Amino acid sequence: VAQRERPGETAPTSAYSSPARSLGDTGITPLSPSHIVNDTDSSVSEQQAFLVVVAIDFGTTSSGYAYSFTKEPECIHVMRRWEGGDPGVSNQKTPTTILLTPERKFHSFGYAARDFYHDLDPNEAKQWLYLEKFKMKLHTTGDLTMDTDLTAANGKKVKALEIFAYALQYFKEQALKELSDQAGSEFENSDVRWVITVPAIWKQPAKQFMRQAAYQAGLVSPENSEQLIIALEPEAASIYCRKLRLHQMIELSSKAAVNGYSGSDTVGAGFTQAKEHVRRHRQSRTFLVENVIGEIWSELEEGDKYVVVDSGGGTVDLTVHQIRLPEGHLKELYKATGGPYGSLGVDYEFEKLLYKIFGEDFIEQFKIKRPAAWVDLMIAFESRKRAAAPDRTNPLNITLPFSFIDYYKKFRGHSVEHALRKSNVDFVKWSSQGMLRMSPDAMNALFKPTIDSIIEHLRDLFQKPEVSTVKFLFLVGGFAEAPLLQQAVQAAFGDQCRIIIPQDVGLTILKGAVLFGLDPAVIKVRRSPLTYGVGVLNRYVEGKHPPEKLLVKDGTRWCTDVFDKFISADQSVALGELVKRSYTPAKPSQLVIVINIYSSEHDNVSFITDPGVKKCGTLRLDLTGTSGTAVPARREIQTLMQFGDTEIKATAIDIATSKSVKVGIDFLNY
């Protein structure tokens, strides 16, 4: 039995407590030069047979699902039309809004939640919990945990995990109901492979959070984790764009005439034409994806690069892919970048404009006192926002809810009209029908900060050597429907590459996610978003190692807290790639070893105590039970890390006894 260390034997402790030191006798030290093993065959056999793939696009502003039966993968069905749509907003997704009763039980989702909330008596409405645009919280929270809160419209707090689980559960029930109606018999959840899309620029904790929410919603169980794929939004878009035929997209660049239109009228006319096409085919919710590589792709050669710009409600995600022939697999060339530059930014600017005219104190008060009327005002703004266009000359009218006009008079003692006259906002006038009348310039000004951020981000990306020779730029996501954004991208990059917009641009990601679920192997190479490694002890080298890291055990001098790297941030990782390292217990008599896994956004990490290093997993391996057999003097503990879809699994194997332990990397519970 290993003797416990007496406190006197350790080197003087440094100012902060060192994780390795407090572990006592469980440390490990590297055994051999490390090597990488590519083990791609093992993953193929695990394919379970699913009857159908259902993808959920859980968006910041709107959400939806689509599905395809594995027997007829060329048909993608988009979910049924939802009850209650908005004027000026035609789309097959539903708003990402959720309503809980005063007892915090799930009540409704989407248009139904919004309309019910709106019809409540104002005093009653204050008791109900209404949430919208809550997905952004996962992007903006630095220290996301299972306990992160969201704030409802009435100011009350609820657990984010609960809300996300309610939403996913709702989609699960809707989808299974629709599938059962189609099949004419009860459809089992176990027959479904689920795909949920997340932004590529999300940090690992947010991606893991989605998976946890799916477990809680009963989409899949942690034991059958393969039944759920977490797909990255721009990758899904990319997969769909590969299937496009020329009549399914609009080309914005002036390089070539499309369908007989020359460049200058393409933006307007091509889009109107496409909208007509979409309108005519709206009744059909089934999209045929021809099993071909679309015409655009037939022009791409091995090694060609293209950028996918996924601009949604909350974030903009930029991903650079490269074609690998013969199968046309995709390779991610540059790690995903982007930021919170979605169409929500336009809403914030509108809010700031209202502050300017009516006072921030009033607007904030109005939101809390009349939450349903505030939602109404934002819906009215949304439909006008969609009418903004570069060449528009007539003003845009936004109806102010009666309770806004009424409450303002009570609050300030003068009328809304007076406020508008008094404010020095030039482009916004009061119309006699009780509307805010905005000039097109005023509306365009609301778009400007968000669009400028997107263009600037793209400019930075185009400066990178990996991105210099891009052939195509695909503009996808809900915000890509905005003519102002299309025009800005065209003006800035039209002479560098061809700019292409799929017609049903808001559904691109959804359809791509279904295709991904049918064939997850299509994405072959990703960039690791983080550096991963484990904490080890190394032999202490005088002059090379900092003195505060010295640890003396049984007369051996160790350098503690060393970060032994498995993979670096931004390194290419093939799907299913295994990285192996071998370690040996620092002390031969150890009965247990603990391997701690750490991650960092930085490349050059030396010690686990460096700033920005976070613990994200622990492997505990019991070394007992070998008394009968001869244990080699230097016992080998093999540690493997497998880089899967968006999850990473780690395994430790005691070679002498072939005992092993597995763990999924966890970013939420440490």
VENKA-V208329 format. One record per residue. N is the residue number from 0. RES is the residue in one letter. OMEGA is omega in whole degrees, 0 to 359 (NA if undefined). Layout:
((N & RES & OMEGA) (N & RES & OMEGA))
//
This chain:
((0 & V & 181) (1 & A & 178) (2 & Q & 175) (3 & R & 179) (4 & E & 170) (5 & R & 185) (6 & P & 185) (7 & G & 188) (8 & E & 185) (9 & T & 176) (10 & A & 180) (11 & P & 182) (12 & T & 177) (13 & S & 188) (14 & A & 181) (15 & Y & 181) (16 & S & 182) (17 & S & 182) (18 & P & 185) (19 & A & 184) (20 & R & 185) (21 & S & 181) (22 & L & 180) (23 & G & 191) (24 & D & 188) (25 & T & 187) (26 & G & 177) (27 & I & 177) (28 & T & 183) (29 & P & 184) (30 & L & 191) (31 & S & 171) (32 & P & 186) (33 & S & 179) (34 & H & 180) (35 & I & 179) (36 & V & 174) (37 & N & 184) (38 & D & 187) (39 & T & 185) (40 & D & 189) (41 & S & 188) (42 & S & 188) (43 & V & 188) (44 & S & 186) (45 & E & 184) (46 & Q & 175) (47 & Q & 179) (48 & A & 176) (49 & F & 179) (50 & L & 187) (51 & V & 173) (52 & V & 175) (53 & V & 178) (54 & A & 177) (55 & I & 174) (56 & D & 185) (57 & F & 188) (58 & G & 178) (59 & T & 183) (60 & T & 178) (61 & S & 185) (62 & S & 177) (63 & G & 174) (64 & Y & 176) (65 & A & 182) (66 & Y & 178) (67 & S & 178) (68 & F & 184) (69 & T & 178) (70 & K & 177) (71 & E & 187) (72 & P & 182) (73 & E & 178) (74 & C & 175) (75 & I & 180) (76 & H & 175) (77 & V & 187) (78 & M & 179) (79 & R & 173) (80 & R & 180) (81 & W & 176) (82 & E & 173) (83 & G & 175) (84 & G & 178) (85 & D & 174) (86 & P & 175) (87 & G & 178) (88 & V & 180) (89 & S & 174) (90 & N & 188) (91 & Q & 176) (92 & K & 182) (93 & T & 182) (94 & P & 178) (95 & T & 180) (96 & T & 185) (97 & I & 182) (98 & L & 175) (99 & L & 178) (100 & T & 177) (101 & P & 178) (102 & E & 177) (103 & R & 174) (104 & K & 179) (105 & F & 178) (106 & H & 183) (107 & S & 184) (108 & F & 171) (109 & G & 180) (110 & Y & 183) (111 & A & 180) (112 & A & 185) (113 & R & 184) (114 & D & 180) (115 & F & 181) (116 & Y & 182) (117 & H & 184) (118 & D & 179) (119 & L & 172) (120 & D & 185) (121 & P & 181) (122 & N & 178) (123 & E & 183) (124 & A & 182) (125 & K & 181) (126 & Q & 184) (127 & W & 181) (128 & L & 182) (129 & Y & 181) (130 & L & 174) (131 & E & 176) (132 & K & 186) (133 & F & 183) (134 & K & 181) (135 & M & 182) (136 & K & 181) (137 & L & 180) (138 & H & 189) (139 & T & 182) (140 & T & 182) (141 & G & 185) (142 & D & 183) (143 & L & 173) (144 & T & 178) (145 & M & 185) (146 & D & 181) (147 & T & 182) (148 & D & 169) (149 & L & 179) (150 & T & 179) (151 & A & 183) (152 & A & 181) (153 & N & 176) (154 & G & 181) (155 & K & 183) (156 & K & 175) (157 & V & 180) (158 & K & 181) (159 & A & 184) (160 & L & 181) (161 & E & 182) (162 & I & 180) (163 & F & 179) (164 & A & 177) (165 & Y & 183) (166 & A & 182) (167 & L & 179) (168 & Q & 179) (169 & Y & 179) (170 & F & 179) (171 & K & 182) (172 & E & 179) (173 & Q & 184) (174 & A & 181) (175 & L & 179) (176 & K & 181) (177 & E & 180) (178 & L & 179) (179 & S & 179) (180 & D & 181) (181 & Q & 185) (182 & A & 181) (183 & G & 176) (184 & S & 183) (185 & E & 180) (186 & F & 184) (187 & E & 178) (188 & N & 183) (189 & S & 178) (190 & D & 187) (191 & V & 165) (192 & R & 182) (193 & W & 174) (194 & V & 175) (195 & I & 182) (196 & T & 175) (197 & V & 178) (198 & P & 180) (199 & A & 183) (200 & I & 176) (201 & W & 175) (202 & K & 183) (203 & Q & 182) (204 & P & 182) (205 & A & 179) (206 & K & 180) (207 & Q & 181) (208 & F & 179) (209 & M & 180) (210 & R & 178) (211 & Q & 180) (212 & A & 180) (213 & A & 176) (214 & Y & 182) (215 & Q & 181) (216 & A & 180) (217 & G & 175) (218 & L & 177) (219 & V & 177) (220 & S & 179) (221 & P & 180) (222 & E & 179) (223 & N & 188) (224 & S & 182) (225 & E & 182) (226 & Q & 179) (227 & L & 174) (228 & I & 172) (229 & I & 184) (230 & A & 178) (231 & L & 187) (232 & E & 182) (233 & P & 177) (234 & E & 179) (235 & A & 180) (236 & A & 182) (237 & S & 181) (238 & I & 180) (239 & Y & 182) (240 & C & 180) (241 & R & 185) (242 & K & 189) (243 & L & 169) (244 & R & 185) (245 & L & 183) (246 & H & 182) (247 & Q & 179) (248 & M & 180) (249 & I & 178) (250 & E & 185) (251 & L & 192) (252 & S & 184) (253 & S & 183) (254 & K & 185) (255 & A & 175) (256 & A & 180) (257 & V & 179) (258 & N & 176) (259 & G & 176) (260 & Y & 175) (261 & S & 188) (262 & G & 190) (263 & S & 180) (264 & D & 183) (265 & T & 186) (266 & V & 182) (267 & G & 190) (268 & A & 181) (269 & G & 183) (270 & F & 180) (271 & T & 180) (272 & Q & 182) (273 & A & 181) (274 & K & 178) (275 & E & 182) (276 & H & 181) (277 & V & 183) (278 & R & 181) (279 & R & 185) (280 & H & 187) (281 & R & 184) (282 & Q & 183) (283 & S & 180) (284 & R & 182) (285 & T & 180) (286 & F & 177) (287 & L & 175) (288 & V & 185) (289 & E & 186) (290 & N & 181) (291 & V & 170) (292 & I & 185) (293 & G & 183) (294 & E & 181) (295 & I & 184) (296 & W & 182) (297 & S & 177) (298 & E & 183) (299 & L & 178) (300 & E & 177) (301 & E & 176) (302 & G & 179) (303 & D & 183) (304 & K & 173) (305 & Y & 180) (306 & V & 172) (307 & V & 177) (308 & V & 183) (309 & D & 183) (310 & S & 184) (311 & G & 181) (312 & G & 186) (313 & G & 188) (314 & T & 168) (315 & V & 185) (316 & D & 177) (317 & L & 179) (318 & T & 178) (319 & V & 179) (320 & H & 178) (321 & Q & 181) (322 & I & 171) (323 & R & 179) (324 & L & 4) (325 & P & 190) (326 & E & 183) (327 & G & 175) (328 & H & 181) (329 & L & 177) (330 & K & 179) (331 & E & 188) (332 & L & 188) (333 & Y & 188) (334 & K & 186) (335 & A & 176) (336 & T & 181) (337 & G & 180) (338 & G & 185) (339 & P & 183) (340 & Y & 181) (341 & G & 183) (342 & S & 175) (343 & L & 180) (344 & G & 180) (345 & V & 177) (346 & D & 179) (347 & Y & 180) (348 & E & 178) (349 & F & 178) (350 & E & 180) (351 & K & 178) (352 & L & 178) (353 & L & 175) (354 & Y & 186) (355 & K & 183) (356 & I & 189) (357 & F & 181) (358 & G & 182) (359 & E & 181) (360 & D & 180) (361 & F & 184) (362 & I & 181) (363 & E & 179) (364 & Q & 181) (365 & F & 180) (366 & K & 184) (367 & I & 184) (368 & K & 181) (369 & R & 187) (370 & P & 183) (371 & A & 179) (372 & A & 177) (373 & W & 178) (374 & V & 177) (375 & D & 181) (376 & L & 180) (377 & M & 177) (378 & I & 179) (379 & A & 179) (380 & F & 182) (381 & E & 184) (382 & S & 177) (383 & R & 179) (384 & K & 180) (385 & R & 180) (386 & A & 181) (387 & A & 178) (388 & A & 185) (389 & P & 188) (390 & D & 183) (391 & R & 180) (392 & T & 182) (393 & N & 186) (394 & P & 178) (395 & L & 182) (396 & N & 179) (397 & I & 181) (398 & T & 174) (399 & L & 178) (400 & P & 181) (401 & F & 184) (402 & S & 176) (403 & F & 182) (404 & I & 182) (405 & D & 183) (406 & Y & 180) (407 & Y & 181) (408 & K & 178) (409 & K & 187) (410 & F & 188) (411 & R & 183) (412 & G & 171) (413 & H & 189) (414 & S & 175) (415 & V & 181) (416 & E & 179) (417 & H & 180) (418 & A & 182) (419 & L & 179) (420 & R & 186) (421 & K & 185) (422 & S & 182) (423 & N & 176) (424 & V & 189) (425 & D & 196) (426 & F & 184) (427 & V & 182) (428 & K & 177) (429 & W & 178) (430 & S & 187) (431 & S & 178) (432 & Q & 178) (433 & G & 180) (434 & M & 168) (435 & L & 179) (436 & R & 182) (437 & M & 174) (438 & S & 179) (439 & P & 179) (440 & D & 181) (441 & A & 179) (442 & M & 181) (443 & N & 180) (444 & A & 179) (445 & L & 179) (446 & F & 194) (447 & K & 184) (448 & P & 182) (449 & T & 181) (450 & I & 177) (451 & D & 179) (452 & S & 181) (453 & I & 182) (454 & I & 181) (455 & E & 180) (456 & H & 177) (457 & L & 178) (458 & R & 179) (459 & D & 183) (460 & L & 181) (461 & F & 177) (462 & Q & 186) (463 & K & 182) (464 & P & 182) (465 & E & 190) (466 & V & 191) (467 & S & 187) (468 & T & 182) (469 & V & 181) (470 & K & 184) (471 & F & 169) (472 & L & 178) (473 & F & 179) (474 & L & 183) (475 & V & 180) (476 & G & 185) (477 & G & 184) (478 & F & 180) (479 & A & 177) (480 & E & 185) (481 & A & 181) (482 & P & 180) (483 & L & 178) (484 & L & 179) (485 & Q & 183) (486 & Q & 181) (487 & A & 180) (488 & V & 179) (489 & Q & 182) (490 & A & 185) (491 & A & 189) (492 & F & 184) (493 & G & 182) (494 & D & 181) (495 & Q & 182) (496 & C & 180) (497 & R & 184) (498 & I & 190) (499 & I & 179) (500 & I & 175) (501 & P & 186) (502 & Q & 183) (503 & D & 195) (504 & V & 180) (505 & G & 183) (506 & L & 183) (507 & T & 185) (508 & I & 181) (509 & L & 182) (510 & K & 178) (511 & G & 181) (512 & A & 177) (513 & V & 180) (514 & L & 180) (515 & F & 179) (516 & G & 179) (517 & L & 182) (518 & D & 186) (519 & P & 185) (520 & A & 186) (521 & V & 175) (522 & I & 187) (523 & K & 187) (524 & V & 177) (525 & R & 172) (526 & R & 178) (527 & S & 181) (528 & P & 185) (529 & L & 170) (530 & T & 179) (531 & Y & 176) (532 & G & 177) (533 & V & 179) (534 & G & 181) (535 & V & 172) (536 & L & 174) (537 & N & 175) (538 & R & 184) (539 & Y & 178) (540 & V & 181) (541 & E & 177) (542 & G & 180) (543 & K & 184) (544 & H & 180) (545 & P & 184) (546 & P & 184) (547 & E & 179) (548 & K & 183) (549 & L & 178) (550 & L & 181) (551 & V & 179) (552 & K & 178) (553 & D & 177) (554 & G & 177) (555 & T & 180) (556 & R & 181) (557 & W & 167) (558 & C & 187) (559 & T & 175) (560 & D & 182) (561 & V & 178) (562 & F & 180) (563 & D & 194) (564 & K & 173) (565 & F & 183) (566 & I & 183) (567 & S & 175) (568 & A & 177) (569 & D & 175) (570 & Q & 177) (571 & S & 178) (572 & V & 176) (573 & A & 181) (574 & L & 180) (575 & G & 182) (576 & E & 179) (577 & L & 172) (578 & V & 185) (579 & K & 171) (580 & R & 176) (581 & S & 180) (582 & Y & 174) (583 & T & 179) (584 & P & 182) (585 & A & 182) (586 & K & 187) (587 & P & 187) (588 & S & 182) (589 & Q & 179) (590 & L & 181) (591 & V & 171) (592 & I & 178) (593 & V & 178) (594 & I & 178) (595 & N & 181) (596 & I & 183) (597 & Y & 176) (598 & S & 179) (599 & S & 177) (600 & E & 182) (601 & H & 180) (602 & D & 189) (603 & N & 181) (604 & V & 179) (605 & S & 185) (606 & F & 180) (607 & I & 178) (608 & T & 179) (609 & D & 179) (610 & P & 177) (611 & G & 178) (612 & V & 181) (613 & K & 176) (614 & K & 182) (615 & C & 177) (616 & G & 179) (617 & T & 174) (618 & L & 177) (619 & R & 182) (620 & L & 181) (621 & D & 185) (622 & L & 182) (623 & T & 174) (624 & G & 180) (625 & T & 187) (626 & S & 184) (627 & G & 185) (628 & T & 179) (629 & A & 179) (630 & V & 179) (631 & P & 183) (632 & A & 178) (633 & R & 186) (634 & R & 183) (635 & E & 174) (636 & I & 181) (637 & Q & 178) (638 & T & 181) (639 & L & 170) (640 & M & 179) (641 & Q & 184) (642 & F & 185) (643 & G & 184) (644 & D & 174) (645 & T & 179) (646 & E & 179) (647 & I & 180) (648 & K & 179) (649 & A & 180) (650 & T & 172) (651 & A & 181) (652 & I & 173) (653 & D & 188) (654 & I & 183) (655 & A & 186) (656 & T & 188) (657 & S & 169) (658 & K & 178) (659 & S & 176) (660 & V & 184) (661 & K & 175) (662 & V & 172) (663 & G & 178) (664 & I & 188) (665 & D & 183) (666 & F & 188) (667 & L & 190) (668 & N & 181) (669 & Y & NA))
//
